[in-house]
Amino acid sequence: MRRGIVGNLLLAGGLGFIAVIVLLPFWWVISSSIKQTSEIISITPTMVPHSFTLAHFDKLLRSSDFPRFLANSLIVAAGAMAITVVLAALAGYAFFRLKFPGQGLLYRLILVGYAFPGIVVLVPLYGMMSAAHLIDSLLALIIIDVTFALPFAIWMMRAFLVAVPSEVEEAARLDGASHMTVLTRIIVPMIAPGLASVAIFAFVSSWTEYLFASVLIQSDAHKTLPVGLAGIIGQYQVDWGLMLAGATLTTVPVVILFAFIGRYFVTGLTTGAVK
Amino acid sequence: MASVSLKDIHKSFGRTEVIKGVDLEIADGDFVVLVGPSGCGKSTLLRMIAGLEDVTAGEVFIGGRQVTEVAPGDRNVSMVFQSYALYPHMSVYENLAFALRMARMKQAEIDRRVRDAARILHIEEFLDRKPAKLSGGQRQRVALGRAIVRDVEVLLFDEPLSNLDAALRVEMRLELMNLHERMKRTMIYVTHDQVEAMTLADKIVVLEAGLVRQVGSPTELYEHPANTFVAGFIGSPRMNFMKAEVVEASASRVRVQSADIGTAELPIDGAGLQAGTEVTIGIRPEDVDLGGEGGIRIEATVEFIEYLGRETSLEGRMKGGHSITALIEGKFSADRGAAVSLSFQPQSCHLFDTRGNACRRLLSPAGGSPVAVGR
């Protein structure tokens, strides 16, 4: 379909408008994190910083618990991401490439699990974690984050696994590969974009998880970023500079992750397999 | 090298039985083509030999070893798929080497075998490329290479040439024949294209609706089709059929009467035929001549004419209402509806009984191993 100049302008205008809506809050946070406190809290807000300081970052990294929160969050999110990717690949392969009794029922049950909001199962999960002596441990958060990410991750695998031609798998089986070898040497490279999507999804869901982190973690030593940052908002005063510097640094790992894995978001990896 | 033997193979998908009891003996080193219309079960049969499909009942033997329950990778067979089924993320070299790596072969041996196969198939210059960077013909060569690199006992082909254009198909057909000549391995080849079947096969197995209709050499199938199905399936254009009634029959000749051709005497063993029974006469389009003296004469009206270059295909309607196709050498033209005289020799005729089974022809080379239509 061909678009005229007017059409292109309208499209560019529309996309620009959406981009502004999406990016403005980020700009606000990042630009404010280098403003002096007086400018941040001034009655007339400034879009472009008039002052410049790295004091908030200095304070954040030297004299707050932020580095510890960041490390905890990285451990939990990376752990949850790794486990979710492995389990989603294994479960996806079983659900969408193999045949076993009760397959359909089991798949639906897992999807139903995704329908429950966290708050509904908060109390029973707390009980379970308590019984397992996992309260105030990062492992508890990893388990919870995997549990919540996995149903959707398995569902995400579906489109990618279904697209792998069955002949490719059969050829590998004739070549003497076991099911596990077929999965690791043939299927996984072919569904890499899917696994990358699952990885990003799992990482971001865990990175931003607040509810369970606020309930299951009790000591400052084990707090993750969302809970830790919330702690900056004190009862009587808010250190906005510190808060904004923390928010800025919090987005960094996600940006880095996209930079590394984002390149796998390419279609057409399966071209050349068949036909 | 190995023979392949199927014993009373049945296969059902749910309640649908697609293979209804197939017995087949394939000798060591034979090039056997399974042919039949789509849905006849030929690919399923091949996949059962490969182990990619479970056998509902019956037994599969490869090289005398019972392999019915053996995993595909342990059957010592390889397969070329219609869709090539290359590993898209691996280079051509790695595609060829994969099976050898699975067999834990030493790198030096892997390298030697991969390069040997690449040389035979003229794909040496593509070894570093990914499949996506190859043309259809090159991909098919890689698929072929992957099948031969393992030096297996039995090679299976599932319509491997159907995705190629006509010229490439002819070229690859020749290559396959050379490969068979060179390797002397048992090859089982599935196709719906009877030209492929006729040109490649030592032995053709014609399947219809999950049953073997005839097994024989291309010549046997062409000269002595066992039933109307095989007669109609092998040969292009299709054999002409016309209903007739037996007037008189003996072991040396059959006299028939038909609205299309009047009365004719055919050199066919009619020992099993009774006077008055309905039979079907079959005549191949290439055996029908324009005009012609002697033999059996037919008057027909022209329905349409296709000029094919070296020959002309004429489709006409006979007095009795049956249509007839004639392949006439050279160029011939006539108006639609024009009357033409055609003829054919009695010894060119095939005769099929009421159940569609062939009666033995007496004036052409003997042979064939007919399989009855009714079970």
Contacts between the chains, C-beta under 8 A, distances in Angstrom:
chain1	res1	chain2	res2	distance
A	165	B	83	6.2
A	165	B	85	6.6
A	167	B	81	4.5
A	167	B	82	7.9
A	167	B	83	5.2
A	167	B	84	7.9
A	167	B	85	3.6
A	168	B	85	4.9
A	168	B	86	7.5
A	168	B	87	6.5
A	168	B	88	7.7
A	170	B	50	7.9
A	170	B	52	5.1
A	170	B	72	7.4
A	170	B	79	7.7
A	170	B	81	7.4
A	170	B	85	6.9
A	171	B	79	7.1
A	171	B	81	6.5
A	171	B	85	4.1
A	171	B	86	7.9
A	171	B	87	7.7
A	171	B	146	7.3
A	172	B	87	7.3
A	172	B	98	7.2
A	173	B	52	7.2
A	173	B	71	7.4
A	173	B	72	4.8
A	173	B	73	5.9
A	174	B	50	6.3
A	174	B	51	7.8
A	174	B	52	7.4
A	174	B	72	4.8
A	174	B	73	6.2
A	174	B	77	6.9
A	174	B	78	6.0
A	174	B	79	5.4
A	174	B	99	7.8
A	175	B	73	6.6
A	175	B	78	7.8
A	175	B	98	5.4
A	175	B	99	3.6
A	175	B	102	5.4
A	175	B	146	7.5
A	175	B	150	7.6
A	176	B	73	3.5
A	176	B	74	7.5
A	176	B	99	5.9
A	176	B	102	3.8
A	176	B	103	6.0
A	177	B	73	6.7
A	177	B	98	7.8
A	177	B	102	5.5
A	181	B	102	7.1
A	185	B	98	7.7
A	186	B	87	6.0
A	189	B	89	4.1
A	190	B	88	6.5
A	190	B	89	6.1
A	268	B	132	7.8
A	269	B	88	6.7
A	269	B	89	7.0
A	270	B	88	5.5
A	271	B	88	6.6
A	271	B	132	4.6
A	272	B	86	6.6
A	272	B	88	4.7
A	272	B	130	6.2
A	272	B	131	3.6
A	272	B	132	3.1
A	272	B	133	7.3
A	272	B	134	7.0
A	272	B	139	7.2
A	273	B	83	7.8
A	273	B	84	7.5
A	273	B	85	6.9
A	273	B	86	5.8
A	273	B	87	7.2
A	273	B	88	4.0
A	273	B	131	6.6
A	274	B	81	8.0
A	274	B	83	3.6
A	274	B	84	6.0
A	274	B	85	6.3
A	274	B	86	7.8
A	275	B	83	5.8
A	275	B	84	7.4
A	275	B	136	7.7
A	275	B	163	6.0
